[in-house]
Amino acid sequence: MAQDTPLTLRNLNIYSIFTRNYSQEGTFKAVQEDLDRIKALGTDVIWFLPFYPNGEVNKKGTIGSPYAISNYREIDPRHGTLEDFKELIKAAHDKGLKVMIDIVFNHTSPDSYLVKHHPDWFYKKPNGDFGNRVGDWYDVIDLDYNQKELWNHQLETIEYWAQIVDGFRCDVAPLVPLDFWRQARQRVQQIKPDFIWLAESIEPNFIRTLRGNGLTALSDSECYEAFDLTYDYDVSEALEAYLDGDQPLSYYIHHINQQDVLYPSNYVKMHHLENHDRNRIASRITHERDLIHWTAFNYLQKGAVLIYNGQEVQSDHTPSLFDPDQINWQWEKDLSPLMSRLAHLHKTIIPIDNSIYTVTADDETQTVTTQFKTVDEELLVVGHFNLQQTDQPIKTPLSDGEHTNLINDQSFTVRNGRIEMIDEPILVKVSQ
């Protein structure tokens, strides 16, 4: 496992940017002009979706997917130049921000540099044609990691970018051999010892399907042998089942509690309500008060936090990855002040050590309670989140009396072990 993963990564607040749709210009310079606002959200790391040239053959939409890459070592000139990107990184560093980029090593576009120069490095279908092994990804063809020369080239690409940025988010990392990722981490360790490795881990049913077809599909536990952080896709199917009304809230919360016993003690999950591959959370949770509680719950769990550009203004339109589709920055719905406060509490109040973390759900009231305790059962931090507008009193582990809600600095009263239910999420620091 990645035994050197620091627990401080559980404090990370990550902000994901799709440069093409971030602004009207779609450039690095436009992002650079917005760094102060991004920093004010409490952001620690900016993750850029792919900015490489994408292919023209079999492309989706009018521009094509940023994940159908034609050259791993070049930049799409529509975003700017390499010097523009380096200038953006320097400006981010000057503000205390780190920069993470996407590494997409499972596949390339059908007209990529590697196809033209090294066609033997690619997967072939039984008829000898290039192809891919997964789903409707008709705009890409898969690489073949049985070809060791491919490993050397990819590792050189890893080393090239590691000298420029601070971390990698590795696309569908479980589809690439674990030994490759181990070697990549070792190489980068010699360049930047504090480099951040995020795996786009995959859903359990996807793992089952891939393995059933005889394909590589790393579990989250296997990913932690080379990566610092993984997605919380291990619980996303349970979350969807709850939001669709197919399972109770407790079903989803049970899966969250399982994480602490399934993974290494220094595991770091990256919690998210949305990302570029998922629908906007504001399109699923349409009542603003509910969305505020879900947002707080996402921030105040154990682990890192991801925000996708536009989430802070409750955008309910999922931007296209294939066509021009600028974010609608509807500032009248701005949640930035709340997110900034939550990011601060996430960093200063939520324990990052291996204190006992439990989450409980009340299916009757549709509320969630989080607790952080010492090994001696001393209560440290308590959170309460009202996920579906209940007005019923809820149970709390807090003692009777007055307490201060750190989210809004207002006091509230516990009587007979219950709280008259909350319009706003609650976070209480119990013990020093």
Helices and strands as residue ranges (DSSP letters): G 7-11, E 13-17, H 19-22, H 28-32, H 35-40, E 45-48, H 82-94, E 98-103, E 107-108, H 113-117, G 119-121, E 141-142, H 148-162, E 167-170, G 173-175, H 178-189, E 196-199, H 204-212, H 220-223, E 229-231, H 236-243, H 249-262, E 268-271, H 281-284, H 288-299, E 304-308, G 311-313, G 331-333, H 336-348, E 356-362, E 367-373, E 379-386, E 394-395, E 401-405, E 410-415, E 418-419, E 426-429
